[in-house]
Amino acid sequence: MMQSSPLNFRRAVIWIGRLVLGGIFVYAGISKLIFPNTHLWPMFVLRFSISVNLSSFAQQVESYKIISPEASQMVAHILPFVEIALGLLLLIGWRLRIWATAITGIMVGFLAVVTRAYLLHMDINCGCFGTPEKLTGWTVVRDSAFAALALVMTIFVFLEARQPHPWSAPEKASLISDH
Amino acid sequence: MSRRALLALAVVLAFLGGRLLLSRGVHPAPTVRARTDRATQPSSSGEPNPSASDAHPTPALPTTPAATREASAASESATPATPVPQDANGIPDVDPHKAFGSKSAPISMEVFSDFQCPACKTLFMTTNRQLLESYVSTGKVYLIHRDFPLPMHAHSVVAARYGRAAAQIGKFEQVEQVLFQNQEKWEQTGDVDGTVAGALSAAEMAKVRALVKGGTLDAAIDKDRKLGQMYNVSQTPTTVFHCKGQTYPYGGAMSFDTLKQFLDQLLSQK
């Protein structure tokens, strides 16, 4: 019978990180695609909804005044899909070290960009989710919390990976202890 | 399917389901006409239906020509506005000086806009110019400007007043252009008057100033704002498309290519 994974602090943090960050990333990506315009049918209306939503997101990316309008368009058309993919991969838990590192990198990037805008007193929308949301100190605090969670989760994932996993290799683990 | 995949799927569905429940829905909103018909329909006893009018207490939208005339007369007492006609898609309270194209066009577009909003500027400078050339001048689209000054912008109400005043002397197009073109300047200085003066002659500017000082324009701006609230406008620009009895409100700026594709599909719809 398969031995269940004993829950310790590190594993609990990894689970919380995966559920929270994975869920938020998937939601953030999907919300950018289908909010605020949620007309889903007929098909040409859905295509228009997504196009308008991505155009609005591109405007928000551009308002940070870090990259050119063309680059903003490119980012706006790629980022939501990357967020969905990374969120799903984190939730599934496949190759966790790679995707946890990627999500940490992205979260730290978001935090840097948002903090810069806040310190420059830029009166802009955050662009974090699909619906307009003013960038405030709360946005910085929230992103800091998520970035910290991502960082701690990634460190714990690497630490856990150095030990034999009780789900995948219980026999191997007992063999090692026998010797 | 593994436990992990099922868990991931459940979390995603929970997020989406929750958000969709909170959003305004997945279907196009009913038309203004349908809503107002309900609101103004008398009950079987001949009395106005109070519950129906309570459902949409904000703008009392006329639906019949007689009602339109009455509303027009009432609004004239509040503002020295021009007549209030209806277009082919049954949109009331249209100031002809703030609308472009043929009233009988198959598609009507109401653009809820704020002169101080950067995305509105983008929409005006890029998309709407091409729209005017390709669809409005050819009689396919009737384009209506609506004021929706956001509270977060310090000078947008003042700019809306100047826009309204300019519309009343038939100079809306020029003033709209100069306000959007110089948005960054007057946003900093607050000098809306000076910006508008750059686009009008001294005599025209005197008329505009008199209308702005008259204080009668706010009622009309408020009317547009209430109409926007009825469409759940929460951001600017929001464009409300009316075609063949359907209403599609869209928040955000859009490129002309995307808009063109959508308009062509709307026009080809049976």
Interface residues (C-beta under 8 A of the other chain):
Chain A: L19 G22 G23 V26 Y27 I30 S31 F35 P36 N37 T38 H39 L40 W41 F44 V45 R47 F48 S49 S51 V52 N53 S55 S56 Q59 S63 L88 L91 I92 G93 W94 D123 T131 P132 K134
Chain B: R4 A5 L7 A8 V11 V12 F15 L16 R19 L20 S23 R24 G25 V26 H27 P28 P118 A119 T122 M152 S234 Q235 Y248 Y250 G251 G252 A253 M254 S255 T258 Q261 F262 Q265
